[in-house]
Amino acid sequence: MTTIAIIGAGRGLGRAVARRFGSEGFSVALLSRSQSRVDALADELGAEGVHARGFAADVRDPASLAAALERATAELGPIEVLQYSPLPQKDFMRPVLETTPEDLRGPVEFSIYGPVAAVHQVLPGMRFLGEGRGTLLFVNGGSAVTPGRAVTGTSVAFAGQAAYLQLLHDELRDEGIHVAQLVIGGQIVEGDPEKDPGVLADHLWDLHTGRDRFRLQISAD
């Protein structure tokens, strides 16, 4: 049995993705800063028949993130799918003329250092699984493609992450490891026909299985 590791797992999109992939036989590693929250979510999913376990990690601490992914692999099995989808902190979103160099440190650690650390940790195992198995999924807000002057930190950091993902996609394509990005404009809304967590989880499943597109963008309208 292989595993999906969801970095930034919560009760919205993370739970929906865990259910979607769990229904396909995946074990689920739930990663967030709060051990108690991911433990509670793992218990809830377990009651639904999903094999899940929680692991505490801080995406702004590369060593913490790598160690949590290593534990997840040891306890649940090889990581076939990595999803990087933590919610940015509110203090990352400052107007452009008020943004200082120090204000960019957190967003860059969060959206660039974190993904790089996660990819370096899981990539050797994906290569071991063989061609056509490994998938690296990333979920971003709309500022990843359209910068917003009121959300400077995420706009700058998401742009850097998008460049990294494109380079990864081009470099790993011939190895059969798929890299894909889901860009969600606006808020995730339960019951919305386009932005309900379950609908978005289906899109992420399709990105993993279809393996034929780099970016899927859901508009804010």
Backbone torsions as a table, in degrees:
resi	resn	phi	psi	omega
1	MET	NA	137.6	177.6
2	THR	-106.3	175.1	-167.3
3	THR	-128.3	145.6	163.5
4	ILE	-106.1	130.5	175.1
5	ALA	-104.2	121.8	-177.7
6	ILE	-108.9	108.0	-179.5
7	ILE	-90.6	120.3	-173.5
8	GLY	93.5	32.3	-175.8
9	ALA	-72.3	129.6	176.4
10	GLY	-141.2	-166.7	-173.7
11	ARG	-86.0	1.5	176.9
12	GLY	-99.4	-104.5	-178.3
13	LEU	-63.0	-40.9	-178.3
14	GLY	-58.4	-46.4	179.1
15	ARG	-63.9	-41.5	179.9
16	ALA	-63.3	-41.1	179.0
17	VAL	-67.2	-40.5	178.0
18	ALA	-59.3	-43.6	178.1
19	ARG	-64.1	-42.9	-176.8
20	ARG	-64.9	-49.5	-179.1
21	PHE	-73.5	-35.3	177.0
22	GLY	-61.5	-34.8	178.6
23	SER	-67.2	-16.9	178.3
24	GLU	-97.3	7.2	175.8
25	GLY	98.1	3.1	178.7
26	PHE	-76.4	141.7	160.5
27	SER	-76.3	155.1	-173.9
28	VAL	-127.1	121.4	172.3
29	ALA	-99.3	121.2	-177.8
30	LEU	-103.9	119.0	-177.2
31	LEU	-117.8	130.4	170.9
32	SER	-159.2	176.5	-178.6
33	ARG	-70.9	-25.8	-174.6
34	SER	-100.3	111.2	178.0
35	GLN	-62.7	-39.4	-177.3
36	SER	-65.2	-36.7	-179.4
37	ARG	-69.3	-43.9	-179.6
38	VAL	-72.9	-28.9	174.6
39	ASP	-64.9	-43.3	179.0
40	ALA	-64.0	-40.8	178.5
41	LEU	-66.6	-39.8	178.0
42	ALA	-62.8	-39.5	177.7
43	ASP	-63.7	-42.8	179.2
44	GLU	-61.7	-45.6	179.2
45	LEU	-66.7	-37.4	178.4
46	GLY	-60.4	-37.0	178.2
47	ALA	-66.0	-20.4	178.4
48	GLU	-94.7	1.2	178.2
49	GLY	94.4	10.1	179.0
50	VAL	-96.5	128.3	178.9
51	HIS	-80.8	102.0	-174.3
52	ALA	-133.6	152.8	177.2
53	ARG	-147.6	146.3	-177.6
54	GLY	-100.2	146.7	179.3
55	PHE	-139.5	130.1	179.6
56	ALA	-83.2	135.3	177.8
57	ALA	-160.1	148.2	175.7
58	ASP	-110.5	116.9	-175.9
59	VAL	-66.0	-17.4	177.2
60	ARG	-86.3	2.3	177.3
61	ASP	-122.2	93.8	-174.7
62	PRO	-54.4	-37.0	-179.7
63	ALA	-66.8	-40.2	177.6
64	SER	-61.7	-44.1	-178.5
65	LEU	-66.4	-44.1	179.1
66	ALA	-62.4	-41.3	-179.3
67	ALA	-65.5	-39.9	179.3
68	ALA	-65.4	-40.6	177.9
69	LEU	-67.1	-35.5	176.5
70	GLU	-64.2	-42.7	178.0
71	ARG	-64.9	-40.1	179.5
72	ALA	-61.1	-41.9	178.8
73	THR	-64.6	-42.6	-179.0
74	ALA	-65.3	-35.6	-173.9
75	GLU	-91.6	-29.8	-173.2
76	LEU	-114.5	-21.6	-178.1
77	GLY	117.3	174.0	-174.8
78	PRO	-56.4	139.9	178.0
79	ILE	-84.7	109.3	177.9
80	GLU	-88.3	-33.2	-178.7
81	VAL	-129.0	129.5	172.2
82	LEU	-111.0	127.8	172.6
83	GLN	-116.1	123.7	178.4
84	TYR	-108.9	107.4	-173.0
85	SER	-148.6	39.3	176.8
86	PRO	-70.3	149.3	178.3
87	LEU	-80.3	129.2	178.0
88	PRO	-62.6	150.9	177.9
89	GLN	-74.6	150.1	-177.1
90	LYS	-63.2	-31.4	-177.8
91	ASP	-74.8	-2.1	173.1
92	PHE	-77.8	-15.4	-167.6
93	MET	-105.8	77.8	-180.0
94	ARG	-111.6	152.7	176.6
95	PRO	-59.9	151.5	-171.5
96	VAL	-60.4	-41.4	-176.5
97	LEU	-77.5	-9.6	176.7
98	GLU	-101.5	-1.8	-175.1
99	THR	-85.7	124.3	179.3
100	THR	-102.5	168.2	175.2
101	PRO	-54.8	-40.2	-179.8
102	GLU	-64.9	-31.7	179.2
103	ASP	-65.6	-21.5	-178.9
104	LEU	-88.1	-12.8	-177.2
105	ARG	-60.7	-50.4	-178.6
106	GLY	-61.0	-50.9	178.6
107	PRO	-58.1	-38.9	179.8
108	VAL	-68.8	-42.1	176.1
109	GLU	-60.1	-41.6	-175.0
110	PHE	-70.8	-45.4	-170.4
111	SER	-102.4	-11.1	179.2
112	ILE	-121.2	-56.3	-179.3
113	TYR	-61.5	-42.0	-179.8
114	GLY	-59.5	-53.3	177.7
115	PRO	-58.7	-41.3	-179.5
116	VAL	-62.7	-43.6	179.2
117	ALA	-62.9	-42.6	-178.7
118	ALA	-65.4	-44.3	-179.5
119	VAL	-63.0	-45.0	179.9
120	HIS	-60.9	-32.1	-179.1
121	GLN	-74.1	-39.7	-172.2
122	VAL	-95.1	-18.8	-173.1
123	LEU	-61.1	-42.5	178.9
124	PRO	-58.6	-39.8	178.6
125	GLY	-67.0	-37.3	177.2
126	MET	-64.2	-38.9	177.8
127	ARG	-64.2	-36.1	179.4
128	PHE	-66.7	-32.4	-179.8
129	LEU	-64.8	-27.2	178.7
130	GLY	107.3	166.2	-174.8
131	GLU	-62.4	140.4	175.4
132	GLY	82.2	12.7	-177.1
133	ARG	-110.1	-52.3	-171.2
134	GLY	-73.4	142.6	177.2
135	THR	-139.3	135.3	174.9
136	LEU	-113.1	111.7	-177.4
137	LEU	-109.9	136.7	179.5
138	PHE	-131.0	136.2	-178.7
139	VAL	-117.0	127.3	-177.6
140	ASN	-133.7	161.8	170.7
141	GLY	-81.5	174.7	-174.8
142	GLY	-62.3	-23.0	179.8
143	SER	-68.6	-7.4	174.7
144	ALA	-66.3	-27.1	-179.6
145	VAL	-117.0	-24.3	178.0
146	THR	-128.4	100.6	-177.2
147	PRO	-58.9	145.0	177.2
148	GLY	-118.7	127.7	-174.0
149	ARG	-69.1	-13.9	176.8
150	ALA	-94.1	-5.9	-179.5
151	VAL	-130.2	58.9	-170.3
152	THR	-63.1	-44.2	-176.7
153	GLY	-59.1	-50.0	179.9
154	THR	-68.1	-35.9	-179.8
155	SER	-61.3	-45.8	-178.9
156	VAL	-69.3	-46.7	-176.6
157	ALA	-70.0	-40.6	177.5
158	PHE	-62.5	-36.5	178.0
159	ALA	-63.0	-42.0	176.5
160	GLY	-64.0	-41.6	178.0
161	GLN	-63.2	-42.2	-179.8
162	ALA	-60.6	-38.4	177.4
163	ALA	-65.1	-43.1	178.1
164	TYR	-60.9	-42.9	-179.1
165	LEU	-65.0	-40.3	178.6
166	GLN	-63.3	-41.5	177.3
167	LEU	-63.7	-43.0	176.8
168	LEU	-59.3	-46.7	-178.9
169	HIS	-56.5	-47.4	-177.3
170	ASP	-68.1	-35.0	-176.7
171	GLU	-77.2	-35.8	-173.3
172	LEU	-95.3	-9.2	-175.6
173	ARG	-55.7	-44.0	-177.3
174	ASP	-70.5	-16.4	175.8
175	GLU	-87.2	-5.9	-179.3
176	GLY	83.0	12.2	175.1
177	ILE	-97.1	122.7	-173.1
178	HIS	-95.3	136.1	176.0
179	VAL	-118.2	128.2	-177.5
180	ALA	-144.2	153.3	-177.6
181	GLN	-128.6	129.8	172.4
182	LEU	-106.0	118.7	-179.3
183	VAL	-107.7	121.5	-175.2
184	ILE	-114.0	112.2	176.3
185	GLY	-78.0	130.7	179.2
186	GLY	77.7	-162.0	-174.3
187	GLN	-87.4	150.8	167.9
188	ILE	-77.8	129.0	-171.8
189	VAL	-129.7	118.1	177.2
190	GLU	-61.8	134.4	-179.9
191	GLY	88.1	-12.7	178.6
192	ASP	-71.9	136.7	-176.2
193	PRO	-65.1	-20.7	-178.7
194	GLU	-111.4	-28.7	-172.5
195	LYS	-121.8	20.4	170.2
196	ASP	-68.2	142.7	-179.6
197	PRO	-53.5	-38.9	179.8
198	GLY	-65.8	-38.1	177.6
199	VAL	-65.2	-44.3	179.6
200	LEU	-66.0	-36.1	176.5
201	ALA	-62.9	-38.1	176.0
202	ASP	-62.8	-39.9	177.5
203	HIS	-61.3	-42.0	-179.9
204	LEU	-67.0	-37.3	174.4
205	TRP	-62.2	-42.6	179.9
206	ASP	-66.0	-37.0	176.4
207	LEU	-63.2	-38.1	178.7
208	HIS	-68.7	-46.6	-174.3
209	THR	-82.9	-35.6	-178.4
210	GLY	-72.5	-42.3	174.1
211	ARG	57.6	31.0	-173.9
212	ASP	-123.9	6.8	177.2
213	ARG	-147.5	146.9	-179.2
214	PHE	-85.6	-43.6	-174.5
215	ARG	-131.0	134.5	170.4
216	LEU	-120.6	124.9	-177.3
217	GLN	-113.7	127.1	175.3
218	ILE	-103.5	121.2	-173.5
219	SER	-71.8	163.0	178.6
220	ALA	-77.7	-17.0	-177.0
221	ASP	-75.9	NA	NA
